[in-house]
């Protein structure tokens, strides 16, 4: 204690040494400094005060001196001297003061940079991203400042002490960032744009969803007939809100929000508790939660972004349907070639799929969970109400395949248009699933995301990633659920109004003059006649194959493979029931040799329909098993008769998975075989 007092007396201009003496003295236990022994032996004639008073006076004196020298060096922009005195504050126990003035010193540089950036504010109208660039420069500058000075601060002040400097920098960021956002909002007229988009009437969509009776008779080239022409109201609406301007605003906001997200994460990492070693935790520090800039970001950027994104996407969907066109040159006539490439869909689906991908990617660039989940929720509402609703309305009002005369066949153009709409919904499902797959989201494994998913880089913290993946999965499942319901209804209509109507006469012609009560000689004669005719094969089967091909091939070349298989499934189920009814209808009218021919004919029909497709062939299991029972040898039948019914059957009893009950097998054997 005597040594530090002597040191202070001996080197008044050696501030490092003086600060060092005080630092060493401060390490002496407090009870010793304030003890009676120290009070008796340390004071001198020159310094009669007790040691603790002398120490405190020295600290205060040096602190005032260091402050003056620091501020003088800061005014002179003498970085070396600034650093020299900044290092001394913790040595004299005034670390908080040192951190505060150092933070203010760094803030001066932030102010200079911000003012320099905004000096050219007059060019803001010419440079579309002027204010976004200004805000980005502000965040970048603060990030670089922290990275540049954190080593110095923590080396001399201790780990975690940079937080104090960051707090001071954040106060300046609140001011400068607030100025930039206010200028941007006023210059771009954000409030006015928000009012416009909130009140936008979406006249085309609203008009399209009106009941036909309220629309009146459509004029030639009006939207009601799907030509894409615009009425006066729609032209007026478009004049109120320019979609390109909204797109530009959204792009600016996305850039600013993206850098705000990066800035928040950076500050959160630097302010993270040193004892918290978990990499997957993310807590926004109080200095950001309480900052005025956080509130302004929410009011000036996040809320407008969400509102305008919803408008932008819905308006894009509306515009896609305004400009919608169906593929040309499609025909059910197999002699007419189709010169366009599948899938044959309305152009609106392609446009909307592009916008889905575009809007999701832009919202992902923001790197903010709340923004993305809000965007996904809005897209879910728009896709479910407008896209699905518009296609449903077109199916019902414009393209419904209804015959113009009782019992007639629907017009070809209606059938084609209806198929195109079915294709469009199916392709929309495929497009959305592909978008999700590219993001690493697997709908078959809800909540999971691939290891190479870009989402992992954008949302490195598990809670955010889980929430985002759940939102994307919900969008896909919700949309697919709505479209699947409409697709099932559409396929049922197509089957009832087109396929079923044509299938009935095809079957009537197929089974024309068919006789299954033939004797052995009659069957042999029939087979010889087939050979003599030179046409080859069973004429009955040729008739069915010809009729079936004329019915289904034109449809198959227009429909998407998945939808055609679904239609084929519907048709197969119906045909299986019809063929089974025919089988039972031949009760007591089938000879043993006729049953052989019956099996050949019916299995031939099944082969034509299934064409190697096992799932379709499975639909005819009951028919196949009835024919199997009818043509069994007596010893086989006796063995089968001893087996339990299919509900009681043990696997592997006879190698056949029976769908017929024991009673049905007996009925088939007795009534058809006779």
N, C-alpha and C positions, 0 to 999 in steps of 0.2 A: 504494500500500500504506500509505503514511503517512496518506493521506486517509481510508481506511476505519478505520484505528486511531483517528484523531482523531474521526471520526464516532461511533464506538462510545463514546468517552469523553464526547462532548458531548451525546448524546441518549439517555440510558438509558431514558426512558419512551416514546420514539418508536420503537416496535417495527418499524413498517414501514420507517422509515429505517435502523434498525440492520440489519434483514434485507437491505435493499437494498445496504448497504455490503458485507456479507459476500458477497452474490450477485455484485457487481462484482469483488470480490477473487478470488472463486473462478474467475473467467474468466482470471486471470493464469496463464500457463503454469506448470506444476509445477516445471520446472527453474529458473525464475526465482525462484519463491517460496523454493525450497530452496537457491538459489545463495549463494555467499560474499558477494557484494556486498550482497544483501538482508539477510543476517544481520549485516552490519557497519553498515548505515546506518538500518535500520528500527527496531530496538529503542531504547528510551529508558529514562531512570531509573525512570519510573513503570511501564513495561512492558518489562522487560529480556529477556523470552523471545524466541527466534527467531520470525519471522513465521508460519511454519507451525504452531508450537505455539500461538501466540496465536490464530490463526484457528480451530484445532480446539477450543480452550477456549471461544472465543466461540460457536461452533456448539453445543457441548454445553450451555453455560449458557442460551443462548436456547431451545434445544429443551426443556430442563426447564421453563423459564418458560412457553413456549407450551403445553406439555402441561397445566400447572396451570391456566392461564387457559381453555384449551379445555374441560377437564373441569368447571371451575366453571360455565362458560357452559352446558354440556350439562345439568348438574344443575338450573340455573336456567331451562332451556328458553329461553335467549336465543339465538335463531337467528342474529341479526346478528353477535353476538360470536363464535359458533361459526364462522361463515363467515369472519370477519376473521382469526382465528388459523389456520384451515385453509389459507388462502392463503399463509401465511408459511413453512410447513414446506419447500416446495421451494426457497425462496430461500436457506435455510441448509443445503441439501444433505441434508435429512432427509425426502425425499418419501415413502419407504416407511413411515416412522412416521406421517406425516400421513394417508396412505391407510388405514393400519391403524386408527388411532383414529377416522377418519371412518366407516369401515365399521362399527366397533363402535357408533358413535353412531347410525348409521342402523338398526342391528339393534335398538337399544332401542325404536325406534318400531315395528318389526316385532313385537317381543315384546308391546308394549302392545296393538297391534291384535289379535294372536292371542288374548291373554288376555281381551280384551273380547268377542271373538267367542264364545269357549268359556265365557264366564261364564254363559250361559243354556243350558248343556248339559242341564239338567233337562228342557228342552222338546224335546230331540232326538227322543223317541219320538213326539211330536205332529207334528213337522215332518219330513216324509219325506226332504227333501234337506238337512237341517241340516248334516251333516258335509261333504257335497259343497260346499255354499255356503261353509263355513269354509275348505276347501282352495282354492276358487276365489278367495276374498277374499285369502288369503295370496299366491297367485301374482299376482293383480292388483296388490296393494300393492307387491310387490317390483318388478314391471314398471314401475309408475308412479314408484316411488322412483328407479329407474335412469334413466328418461327425464327425471325432474325434475333430477337432479344431474349427469348426464353432461357437460353443457355446462360447468358450473363446474369439474369435475374435469379435463377435458381442456384447458380454457383455461389453467389454472394448473399442471397437472402433465404435460401432453403427451398426444398421441393414443395411445389404447390403454391408458392408465393406469386406466381405469374397471374393467378386468378385476380388479384387486386388490380393489376395493370389492365387486365382484360375488362374488368368492370368499368374502369375509367374510359377505355376505348369504346366500350359498348354505349356509354352515355353520349359520346360524340357520334357514334354510328346512328343512334336514335335521332339526333338532330339532323345530320347530313342526309341520312336515308329518308327521313321524313320530308325534308325539303325536296329531294328528287322525286319522291312519289307524289307529292302534292303538285309539283310542276307537271309531271307526266299526266296525272289524272285530269288536270285543267286543260292542258294542251290537246290531249286526245279526246276530250269530252266524254269521259268514261261514264259519268252519271247520266248524261243524256242518252248514251248508247244503252245503258242498262234499262232506262225507262222505255226505250224503243223496243228492245228485244222482249221485255216482259209483257208488253202490250201487243206484240205481233200476233195477228189473228189466224195465220196459217189457213188462208181462205181456200186454197186448193184442197187441202186435206179435209177441212170441215165440209166443203161442198161435196166431196167424193163420198163422205159417209152419210150424207142425207139420204133418206128413203127415196126411191125412184119417183114416187108420186109427188114429192116436194121439189124435185129438180126441174120438173116440166119436161117438155119435149126438147131434146138436145139439138142445138143448131149444128149445121155442118161445120166440121173443124173445131168443135167445142171440146173442152176437156172431158165432157161426159162420154164422148165416143173414143176417147183415148188417143187423140192425135198429138197431144202435147201442146196444143194452142193455148194461149192465155186470154182470160177475159180481162175487162178493164179493172176489176177489183184486184186481181192478182198482180197486174202491172203496177198499180198504185202501191200495193204492199211492198213490192220489191224496191220501189223508190224510197221507201221509208228506211229500210235497213239494207245496207250493201253487205252481202255475205263476205266479199273480199276484205272489206274494212274490219269486220268482226274477226276474220281469220288473222289479219295482221295484228290486231290487238291481242288475240289469244297467243300468238307466237311471241310477242313482246312479254306478256305476262308469264308465259312458260319459261322463258329465259331467266326472268327475275326470280321467279319462284324456285327454279332449279338451283340458282346460286344461293338463294336464301337457305334452302335445304342443306346445301353443302356447308354453308357458313355455320348453321345451327349445329351440324354434326361435328364440325371442327371445334367449335367452342365447347360443346358437350364433352368431347374427348379431353380437351385441355383442362376442363374444370372437374373432370372425373376424380372421385375419391381415390387417393393413392393406394388405399387398402383394398379397393375393389379390383380384383384381377380378372374378372370375367369379361370376355370379349363380346359376349352376346347381349350385354345389358346396355340400355340406352335411356338416359333420363335427361330431359331438357333442364338445364340449370336455372335457378331463380333469376339470375341476371338477365336471362332472355325472357322468361315468363313474365317478369315485371317490367320489361322494357316497353317503351311506347312504340318502338318500331315493330315489335311483334303484333301489337294491336292494329297498327296501320297496315302491315302486310295482310292481315286478315281482312280488314275493311276494304282496302284499295286493290288487293290482288286476288286473294283466295276466293272470297265471295263472288266478285265479278267473274273470275275465271270459271267457277262452277256454273253460274247462271248463263254465261255466254256460251260455254261448251254445250250445255243442254240445248240452247237455241241453235247453235251452229250445226249440231248433229241432226236435230229434228228438221231444220230447214234444208239440210243436205238430203235427207230422206224424201222430203216433200219435192225438192227439185228433181231428184232422181225419178220420181213417178211422173212429174210434169213432162220430163223429156223421155219418158219410157217408150221403148219400141220392142216389138216382138220380132223374132227371127223370120226372115222371108224365105220363100221357096220350099217350105215344108209341105209334104203331100202324103196321103195315105195310099196313093197309087204307086205300087212298086216299080212301075215302068218309068216313073219320073225320078231322075236322080236328085239327091239333095247335095247342093254345092257348098253348104256351110258346114262348119265343124261342130260336133257336140261339145259340151251339153247345150241343148236348145232351150235357152232361158230368156226371160225378159232382160233388157239392158239394165233396168233399175237395180237388179240384184247385184250385178257386177259393180255398179257405182256405189251401192250401199256397203258392200263388202270392203271396197277400197276405203271408204270413209270410216268404217269400224276400225280397221287396222291403223289408219292415220290418226284418229282421235285417241285410241289407246296408246299408241307410241308417243304422241305428244304429251299425254298425261303422265306416262311413265317417265318421260324426261324430267318432269318436275321433281321426281324422287320423294314425293310426299304421299303417305298412305291415305290421309284424309281426302286429298284431292282425287286420287285415283279411285277410291271406293265411291266417292260422290259421282264421278264420271261414269263408272260402271253401272251404278244404280239408275242414273238418268238414261243410259243407253238401253238398259233392260226395259224400262217403261216405254221408250220410243219404239223399240223393235217389236215389243209385244202388242202395242196398241196400233201403231201406224203401218209397219211393214206387214205383219201378219194380218192386221185388219184390212189393209188395202188389197192384199191378195185374196183374202176371203170374200171381200166385196166384189172383186173382179170375177171370181169363180161363180158367185151367186147371180150377179146382175148382167155380166157381159159375155161370159164364156160357158154358161151352163149347157151341157150337151143334151138338149131337149128336142124331141122330134117335133117338126112343124105340123105333122098329121098324126092322127091316132094310129098307133101301132107301127109307125114308120121309123126310119133310122135317122138319128140326129145329123144335121149338116156337117160336112167335113171340116169346115173352118172352125166350128164350135168345138169339135172334138180335139182338133190340133191345138187350139188356144187353151183349152182346159188342160191338156197334157203339158203344155209349156209352163203353165202356172204350177202344176205339180212338180215338174222338173225344177222350177225356180226355187220352191221351198226346200226341196231336197238338196239342191246345190248350195243354198244359203246355209243350211246345217253343216254341210261339208266345209264351206269357206270358214265359218266361225270355228269349227273344230280344228281346222288347220292353223288358224291364227293362234288359238290356245296352245296347240302343240308346239308351235314355233317359240312360244313363251315358256315351254317346259311344263305346262299344266296338263295333267293326265286326267280326263273325266272319269276314267275307270277306277282311279284311285283318288277319291276326293281328299283334299288337304295335302296331297303329296306334290312335290315339284322335283324335276330332274336335277342332277348335280351340275349339269352344264347350263342350266336355265339362266338367262340374263337377269331374271328377277333377283337372283341371289346377290348379284353385284349392286343392283339398284337399291335393294332392301336388305342390308347385311344383318339386321337384327331380327331374330326369330319371330317375335310377336308381330312385327310389321309384315314380314313375309307371309306368315300364316294368315293374317287378315286379308292381304291382297289376293293370295291364292284362293281363299274361300270366296271372295267377291267374283273373281274370274270364273270359278267353277259354277257359281250360282247363275251368272249370266248365261253360260253355255247350257246348263241343265234347264233353266227357266225358258229360254228361247226354244230349245229342242222340244221341250214338253208341249209348248203351244203349237209349234209347227207340226209335230208328230200327230197331235189330235186332229189338226186340219187336214194333214196328208191322209190319215186314215179315212176321214169323211170323204175326201176327194177321190180316193181310190175306190171306195164303196160306190160312189156316184158313177165313176167311169165304168165299173164292173156292171152295175145295174142298168145303166142307160146305153151302154155300147156293147160290152162283151156278152152279157147274158142274153140280150135281145138277138144277137147273131148266133149264139151258141145253140139255141133251141132248134132253129131250122137245120143247122149243121148236123146235129145228132139225129134229127128226123131223117135226113137224107142218108146219113151213115148207116142206119139200121133198116133202111128200106129193103123190103123183101127178104130180110134175114130170117132163116129158119133153123132152129137148133133141135128140132125133133127128127133129124135125118137118121136114116139107117146107115149101116156101114157102106152099102152099095151106093146110096145117094150121096154120101160124103165123098166117096172115091170119084163119082161122076163130076161132082162140083169141082174137085181139085183138078181133074183132067181138063175141064172147061177153062179153068184159070190158066193152065199151061198152054192150051191151044190158042187162047186169046192173044198171047204174046206180050201182054202188058206187064206180066210178072207181078207176083204178090196177090194178096187178097183184095178184090175190088172194094169190099166194104172198108178196109183199112185205107185204101187209096183215096176213097171219098172223104174219109175223116181227115186224113193228112192234108189233102188239098184245101178243104174248108178251114181247117185249123190254121194252116199257113196263111191263107188269105185274110183271116181275122187278126192273127196275132203278130205276124211279121211286120206289117205296116206300123203297128203300135210300138213294137220292140225297137225299131230303128229310130224312133223319135224319143222315146222315154229314156231316162237315165237307167243304167243297169239295176241299181238298187230298187228303184220304183217299179221297174218292170217285173223284177222278182217278187215284189210285194203283190203286184196285180196278178201274177201267175199263181201265187199262193192262194189268193182269194178264188181265182178261177178253178184251181185244182181242188180246193175244198168243196166247191159247188159241184164240180164235175164228178168228184168221188161219190157224193150223195146221190147224184142222178144215176150214175152207173150202178150203184148198189141197189137203188130202187128198181132199175131195169132187171138186175139179176133176180131179185125176189119176184119180179113180174113174170119171169119164165117158169115159175113153179108149176110142176106137173106137165110142162110142155117141152122138156129137154130130155133127149135120149143120151145114152152113154157116149155115143160118138159125137152127138151135137155138143155135149159138154166139153169135149176136147177142142172143137172148133170155137166154142164160146170163150174158152180160156185163151186161145190164140188171139182172137179178136180183141178181147178186153185188155189183155196185157199189151197188145200192139198199140191200142189207144193210149194206155198209160205211158208206154215208151215214147210215143210221139210228144205227149205233153211234157214229160219229165226231161227228155233229151239228156240223159246222164246226170241230171240233178237229183241227188239222193234225197234232199229234204222234200222236194216235190213228190218224188216217188213214195215217200213215207206216208203222204196224205192218202194214198190209195191202199193202205195196209188192209183195211177191212175187205175191200173188193178182192184183193189178191188172196186173202185167206179163205174167203168164200169159195173162190175158184179152186184153191188148193184142196179144200175139203171135198168139193164136188167130184174132183178127178182122182181122189185117192183110191188106191187098191184096197180091197176089203180087209186084208191083214193089217195094212197101215191104219185104216179107220178103226179097226177093233182095238189096236194098240192105243190110238189117240183117245178113244172113248173111255179108256180106263184112267186117263189123266184127270186131275182136278181142274176146276174152272180157272180162268186166268187170274182171278183174285186170290186163289189158293195155291197157284202153281209154284213149285219150287224151281229156281233157276237151273236150267240144264236138263229138265225132265225129258224134253224131246228136241232141244236145240232151236226151238222156235219161240219167239216172244209173241205170244198170242194176244191179239186185241179183241178177239171174239170170245164170248163166254161159252161155256160148255153147252148151254141151251141153244145159243145161236149156231154153234157148229152142228149140233144135232138137227136143228131146223133146216140149215142149208143142205145137209146130206139127205134129209127125207123129202123136202119139198121140191128141191131142184133136181137132185139126182133121181128121186122117185124110186 
